[in-house]
Amino acid sequence: MIKSSESTRDNFGKGILHELVLQWPALPYLGLGILFAWVSLTYSGALWLSDVETNGANLSSLFIASTATYAGVCLISPFVLPFIRKILSNPTAVLAMGCIAGLGALFIIASGPYYLLYINEPLSFVLFWSGTILTGAGTAVVGLKYGEMYGGLAPRRVLLYMSLSQLVVVFIYFVVVASPRWAPVVGGPSFVSISAFCLLPVLAAYLAKPTRCLHGATGRAGVIGDDQAPEPHDARRTEYSENMKVVPRVFWRLVALTFLLSFVASMMRGAVVDYHALAITFEGSNILMLLRFPLAVIFIVIALHVNAQKMNFGKLYSLVAIILGVMIACVPIFGQLNSELSILTYFAAMVLEFVMWCLLAFIVFQKKTSPVFIFGFGRGVFMLGSAVGWWFGAQMLPRVAAIANEFAFYIICAGVVLVLSIVLFSERNFERLFSPISENELSLEELLEPELIHEKSDGKSEEKRGRFSKSIEHLAEQGRLSARETEVFRYLAIGHGSSYIAEQLQVSWNTARTHTHNVYVKLNVHSRQQLISLIDEA
């Protein structure tokens, strides 16, 4: 009888969610906004700090430990892919990871000065650090799940849902911050804050359930959560490759630049938060949240109305890098601990995170590559840069600035950021990252079109070919390349070498080298740079 009643309750809960998703298919994807809202609230200190805090030292400790754990889980995931795939394909396991994050949040609350007032200090220490690790590990897996979900969407829809998720973040943040301040223990966090701290990761994990997931070449298609849960019409259900060599080498340049930029932004923010009173940190968090609202609105308009040719994410990414470099150069003028400057810097990092998430989803969709690989390395390195940068800003930056000449130090830092931003990942690198290498791939410009597929009269679909593909074909025809040489030409055009080409075409290395030599001779070029220039001109 008891089992029967439990089953009825489970079916009732699933039924409500299923009905909601039927009416609003985008709902599961907006759960990402709930996860980001938890991050924003947690790292502002609004959910868990008590009235005895004099500065942001404890906040810095939580940010560094939780973010570093998040990064570690993401970076390890590609190396334990079968295990992670099992977790992401199991709705109960994903929900369990959300509960683990919620349990970690409860540990952090319990470690506060009021709840363990009559218990020895070592227990408080253990609870706090255990809680930070649990929150980082739990939210990392839930984040990978959302990466998998977004990787199955067409890019324009990714942009739209990410923008709507930012509105969810703003709504939840201000609802919690403006809620009644009644606290179970006077001086401690409020009841609403404690509830949000513990339950938001669980809710985000729960909403991630009713979607179809991508599966590897060895897996099979399946449904996460309720059967027949609807998806956006362009959500993809194809198999993805679990071979990282499918991704162009310029992806690693993007990852390296991401680490640098996240490090710089967190370094400046960490120095300010660790030093100033919490009231200044709260005020800065509120301003950041107000800035997030117009950012979301702008990207919603872009997703709905802007022509694909005008969506230049490469320029936007480069612009963020330049802004961060300029911000560093301004530190000697406004002061190392200037709160307003750190807010602007962190806002640039917020835009960076938004664009980076979209780019990672675009890569998964276009290259049909495992989202665990792409989001594991991409998000992992971003979070690692944030953790290391915050630690450096809070612990090392004051000492370094005191020893060295402050003006010279920041000018050199700004120069390094600007130079590496150009060297590591230029706009040309961005174009190469999304250049199609075969007829069944679309360029990013085509992927951002509202309609991806055009139906023929015979019912078969034909994907649009981009300017890159047409240029390759035109040059191949001019040079009278054979079919195999044309394939080799495509791989060469996006930066792959003979070893990779041999593996993809299943030929020997010598054969790949011979084809490469023939391509160079027939196209009358003598270096890779000349080959790329030839394509650019075409």
Beta strands, then each sheet from edge to edge (+ up, - down):
strand 1: 212-213
strand 2: 222-223
strand 3: 453-455
strand 4: 461-463
sheet 1: 1+ 2-
sheet 2: 3+ 4-
end
